[in-house]
Amino acid sequence: MTGSTATTENAGIAEPAVLSDVRGWFWDLDRHAFEWFLRSQQQARVGGDLLELGAYLGRSAIVMGNHLQPGEKFTVCDLFDSEAMEEENSAEMARSYRKTLTREAFEVNYLAFHDRLPELVQAPTSVLADGRIPAGSCRFAHVDASHVYEHVAGDIKVARAALAEDGVLVLDDYRSAHTPGVAAATWEAVFTLGLKPIVLTDCKFYGTWGDPEPAQELLLAASGGAPGCWVHPETIAGRQVLRMGGTPEKIADFPVSRHHDRLVKEAAARAQREGTVRAAELLAVRRAAAAAARRPVAVAKRMAADLLPPVVTSAVRRARRSK
C-alpha cells in the first residue's frame, strides 16, 4: 500500500478530522519544535530525506510529512502489529500499546492528511543498520521506538549514519522516569559519540553532530519561534544547551484532514438527532476552531453556515465571543 491511496471500507478504523484525533503522545510544543526545525531547513534551502524510527499511530509522522520537499524521501520504520522478537521489547509493547498499534491504523491516519504514504518498513528498527538508508542522506530523524537501552543506542547509531553533518536528531522520552534506558543512551551519545544538544523540551531532546549554535541563536532571537514559547540557555560540560517551554494554546493549529468537513457535518447531525446538543457543541467548537485557523474568515463563516445546524453554529459564535 506504500505510495498509494488507502481505502477505509470495512476497516473499522475511525478517520481523523484533526491532528489531535490521532492518538499518541506528541504534544503541541514538540509539534511546534518539529515544524520550526523543518521550516528553518527549508528556508535555508537545506535538502535531505526524513526518517522516523517508531511511529505509533502516525501523529508525528503526519507533521513530518507536511514538510517533505519535492525529490525527498520519508522512511518510517515500526513493528506495528508484528510480534517483537525479544521478550523485553514484547513485554513493553504489551504494556504500552496493546492492540491499538496496527499498520492499517497508521495508514488511515496518515492518508487523511497526505496523498501518499511514506516508505514503510515493518520490522525492528535494527534492520536499518544494514545500510538501506544511504549514509548522510537525511536532514531530520526522529527516534521514538523501543525504550530498551540497547535498542535505543542502536537506533542512535542508525540515525547518526543516516544524517547529514548538520542534520537534526530528535530523541523521545530522554528524561521520563519509566524510560531510563533512553536517558542512558541519549547522554552516552552526548559524552562519547559527539552528539551536541540544541534544545530540550519536557519530552524530547533535539541535537546534531554538526554545529548547534546557528539554530540556538535563531531560537534565542525568536524567543522560541512562536508566541507563548520561551527558551532559556543552560550550560552542560562547557557547552550551551537551550530549554524550551510554552503555552500550547498559542501555537498555530495544524491543517485539518481531508475528512474534516464531512465528519463535522455527520457528527453534528447525529448529535442533534439524538438530542445530545452539548456533545454537538463541544465537537463543533473544537473542530470548527481548528478549521478557521487555516481558512480565510469568510470561508470559515460560510463553512459553519453550510455544515452546522443552527444550535451548533450559535455555540461556535458564543465560544468565539468568550475569547
Secondary structure in CASP SS format (residue, H / E / C, confidence):
PFRMAT SS
TARGET T0000
AUTHOR 0000-0000-0000
METHOD secondary structure of the structure
MODEL  1
M C 1.00
T C 1.00
G C 1.00
S C 1.00
T C 1.00
A C 1.00
T C 1.00
T C 1.00
E C 1.00
N C 1.00
A C 1.00
G C 1.00
I C 1.00
A C 1.00
E C 1.00
P C 1.00
A C 1.00
V C 1.00
L H 1.00
S H 1.00
D H 1.00
V C 1.00
R C 1.00
G C 1.00
W C 1.00
F C 1.00
W C 1.00
D H 1.00
L H 1.00
D H 1.00
R H 1.00
H H 1.00
A H 1.00
F H 1.00
E H 1.00
W H 1.00
F H 1.00
L H 1.00
R H 1.00
S H 1.00
Q H 1.00
Q H 1.00
Q H 1.00
A C 1.00
R C 1.00
V C 1.00
G C 1.00
G C 1.00
D E 1.00
L E 1.00
L E 1.00
E E 1.00
L E 1.00
G C 1.00
A C 1.00
Y C 1.00
L C 1.00
G C 1.00
R H 1.00
S H 1.00
A H 1.00
I H 1.00
V H 1.00
M H 1.00
G H 1.00
N C 1.00
H C 1.00
L C 1.00
Q C 1.00
P C 1.00
G C 1.00
E C 1.00
K C 1.00
F E 1.00
T E 1.00
V E 1.00
C E 1.00
D E 1.00
L C 1.00
F C 1.00
D C 1.00
S C 1.00
E C 1.00
A C 1.00
M C 1.00
E C 1.00
E H 1.00
E H 1.00
N H 1.00
S H 1.00
A H 1.00
E H 1.00
M H 1.00
A H 1.00
R H 1.00
S H 1.00
Y C 1.00
R C 1.00
K C 1.00
T C 1.00
L C 1.00
T C 1.00
R H 1.00
E H 1.00
A H 1.00
F H 1.00
E H 1.00
V H 1.00
N H 1.00
Y H 1.00
L H 1.00
A C 1.00
F C 1.00
H C 1.00
D C 1.00
R C 1.00
L C 1.00
P C 1.00
E E 1.00
L E 1.00
V E 1.00
Q E 1.00
A C 1.00
P C 1.00
T H 1.00
S H 1.00
V H 1.00
L H 1.00
A H 1.00
D H 1.00
G C 1.00
R C 1.00
I C 1.00
P C 1.00
A C 1.00
G C 1.00
S C 1.00
C E 1.00
R E 1.00
F E 1.00
A E 1.00
H E 1.00
V E 1.00
D C 1.00
A C 1.00
S C 1.00
H C 1.00
V C 1.00
Y H 1.00
E H 1.00
H H 1.00
V H 1.00
A H 1.00
G H 1.00
D H 1.00
I H 1.00
K H 1.00
V H 1.00
A H 1.00
R H 1.00
A H 1.00
A H 1.00
L E 1.00
A E 1.00
E E 1.00
D E 1.00
G E 1.00
V E 1.00
L E 1.00
V E 1.00
L E 1.00
D E 1.00
D C 1.00
Y C 1.00
R C 1.00
S C 1.00
A C 1.00
H C 1.00
T C 1.00
P H 1.00
G H 1.00
V H 1.00
A H 1.00
A H 1.00
A H 1.00
T H 1.00
W H 1.00
E H 1.00
A H 1.00
V H 1.00
F H 1.00
T H 1.00
L C 1.00
G C 1.00
L C 1.00
K E 1.00
P E 1.00
I E 1.00
V E 1.00
L E 1.00
T C 1.00
D C 1.00
C C 1.00
K E 1.00
F E 1.00
Y E 1.00
G E 1.00
T E 1.00
W C 1.00
G C 1.00
D C 1.00
P C 1.00
E H 1.00
P H 1.00
A H 1.00
Q H 1.00
E H 1.00
L H 1.00
L H 1.00
L H 1.00
A H 1.00
A C 1.00
S C 1.00
G C 1.00
G C 1.00
A C 1.00
P C 1.00
G C 1.00
C E 1.00
W E 1.00
V E 1.00
H E 1.00
P E 1.00
E E 1.00
T E 1.00
I E 1.00
A C 1.00
G C 1.00
R E 1.00
Q E 1.00
V E 1.00
L E 1.00
R E 1.00
M E 1.00
G E 1.00
G E 1.00
T C 1.00
P H 1.00
E H 1.00
K H 1.00
I C 1.00
A C 1.00
D C 1.00
F C 1.00
P C 1.00
V C 1.00
S C 1.00
R C 1.00
H C 1.00
H H 1.00
D H 1.00
R H 1.00
L H 1.00
V H 1.00
K H 1.00
E H 1.00
A H 1.00
A H 1.00
A H 1.00
R H 1.00
A H 1.00
Q H 1.00
R H 1.00
E C 1.00
G C 1.00
T C 1.00
V H 1.00
R H 1.00
A H 1.00
A H 1.00
E H 1.00
L H 1.00
L H 1.00
A H 1.00
V H 1.00
R H 1.00
R H 1.00
A H 1.00
A H 1.00
A H 1.00
A H 1.00
A H 1.00
A H 1.00
R C 1.00
R C 1.00
P C 1.00
V H 1.00
A H 1.00
V H 1.00
A H 1.00
K H 1.00
R H 1.00
M H 1.00
A H 1.00
A H 1.00
D H 1.00
L H 1.00
L C 1.00
P C 1.00
P H 1.00
V H 1.00
V H 1.00
T H 1.00
S H 1.00
A H 1.00
V H 1.00
R H 1.00
R H 1.00
A H 1.00
R H 1.00
R H 1.00
S C 1.00
K C 1.00
END
